[in-house]
């Protein structure tokens, strides 16, 4: 079971996002432990498909 648009409430955000964009300027920060879904939430909010990696050099 993973994060879906239904479980994260992404559908609700999509319905109101255009209004929010027009009404205000805001900054959102995602912080938390590894492997808790920060990138998944970021990708759902932005519509991007970003990947992350934390490998030693």
FIVEX-984131 format. One record per residue: y, x, z of N, C-alpha, C in turn; residue number from 0. Coordinates in steps of 0.001 Angstrom, whole numbers, plus 500000, padded with zeros to 6 digits. Each point is the difference from the previous one (the first is absolute). Layout:
<nodes>
NODE   n.c2   n.c1   n.c3  ca.c2  ca.c1  ca.c3   c.c2   c.c1   c.c3   i
NODE      Y      X      Z      Y      X      Z      Y      X      Z NUM
...
</nodes>
This chain:
<nodes>
NODE   n.c2   n.c1   n.c3  ca.c2  ca.c1  ca.c3   c.c2   c.c1   c.c3   i
NODE 498823 500849 500000 501177 499151 500000 501234 500890 500000   0
NODE 500906 499741 499108 501184 500820 499907 501256 499163 500111   1
NODE 501127 500664 499808 501271 499297 500023 500195 499308 498661   2
NODE 500271 498731 500015 500257 499239 498791 501376 499367 500098   3
NODE 500463 499444 498898 501317 499361 500033 499995 498806 500953   4
NODE 498847 499348 500150 499938 498870 500937 500019 500478 501446   5
NODE 499259 501074 500304 499929 500441 501391 501269 500705 500455   6
NODE 500755 500587 499077 501231 500693 500375 501225 499109 499902   7
NODE 499834 498803 499482 501149 499119 499823 500861 500389 498825   8
NODE 499449 500781 499067 500757 500481 498853 500504 498848 499130   9
NODE 499249 498914 499916 500454 498859 499205 501308 499446 500543  10
NODE 500114 499916 501303 501227 499519 500623 501161 500920 499668  11
NODE 499749 501309 500042 501057 500953 499680 500430 499865 498545  12
NODE 499033 499858 499099 500338 499865 498579 500870 498785 499739  13
NODE 499745 498905 500716 500779 498787 499798 501459 500195 500411  14
NODE 500246 500798 501011 501357 500155 500536 500656 501325 499633  15
NODE 499305 500890 499290 500505 501344 499767 501268 500007 499157  16
NODE 500044 499216 498944 501189 499993 499145 501234 499552 500773  17
NODE 499846 499008 500852 501132 499548 500823 500433 501096 500961  18
NODE 499012 500674 500630 500332 501078 500927 500725 501131 499292  19
NODE 499560 500331 498790 500625 501081 499248 501464 499703 499713  20
NODE 500315 498767 499709 501373 499633 499662 500889 499903 501236  21
NODE 499410 499591 501131 500798 499717 501192 500328 501221 500848  22
NODE 499169 501047 499963 500255 501116 500915 499434 501303 499469  23
NODE 500432 501059 500626 499514 501337 499707 499222 500458 501233  24
NODE 498743 500368 499849 499201 500345 501161 499101 501199 499721  25
NODE 499584 500645 501078 499078 501124 499947 498803 499669 500873  26
NODE 498803 500277 499483 498773 499736 500736 499259 501315 500183  27
NODE 499518 500254 501207 499200 501198 500278 498611 499557 500448  28
NODE 498982 500648 499454 498620 499752 500414 499517 501230 500748  29
NODE 499619 499822 501237 499511 501102 500822 498750 499552 500719  30
NODE 499076 500923 500201 498784 499647 500718 498943 501073 499863  31
NODE 498886 499744 500608 498875 500928 499962 499415 500088 498597  32
NODE 499223 501062 499734 499327 500095 498705 499009 498858 499804  33
NODE 499817 499614 498756 498987 499014 499600 500199 498621 500625  34
NODE 501249 499562 500103 500248 498658 500517 500584 499064 498938  35
NODE 500197 500499 498785 500457 499146 498907 501462 500113 499639  36
NODE 500673 501060 500413 501426 500158 499676 500216 500069 498488  37
NODE 499191 500775 499308 500144 500131 498547 499679 498692 499304  38
NODE 499022 499268 500492 499645 498707 499416 501163 499032 500121  39
NODE 500619 499952 501161 501147 499112 500202 501160 500440 499115  40
NODE 500259 501311 499944 501067 500519 499144 499768 499600 498547  41
NODE 498781 500183 499513 499699 499671 498611 500126 498505 499732  42
NODE 499596 499166 500955 500153 498552 499826 501460 499584 499993  43
NODE 500806 500598 500846 501417 499640 500067 500760 500440 498765  44
NODE 499666 501178 499474 500767 500561 498889 499406 499719 498631  45
NODE 498716 499628 499953 499340 499806 498719 499585 501306 499349  46
NODE 500125 501099 500719 499604 501302 499482 498533 500277 500331  47
NODE 499491 501101 499489 498609 500393 500273 499990 501457 500456  48
NODE 500711 500283 501079 500120 501357 500510 498739 500420 500746  49
NODE 499663 501275 499875 498873 500567 500731 500531 501103 500896  50
NODE 499359 500204 501117 500422 501053 500908 498842 500938 500265  51
NODE 500318 501186 500445 498984 500977 500365 500537 500928 501072  52
NODE 499138 500419 500883 500387 500909 501061 498958 501108 500087  53
NODE 500006 500835 498982 499019 501075 499924 500665 501332 500348  54
NODE 499277 500921 500623 500571 501315 500284 500278 500754 498701  55
NODE 500988 500865 500029 500362 500785 498801 499074 501136 499779  56
</nodes>
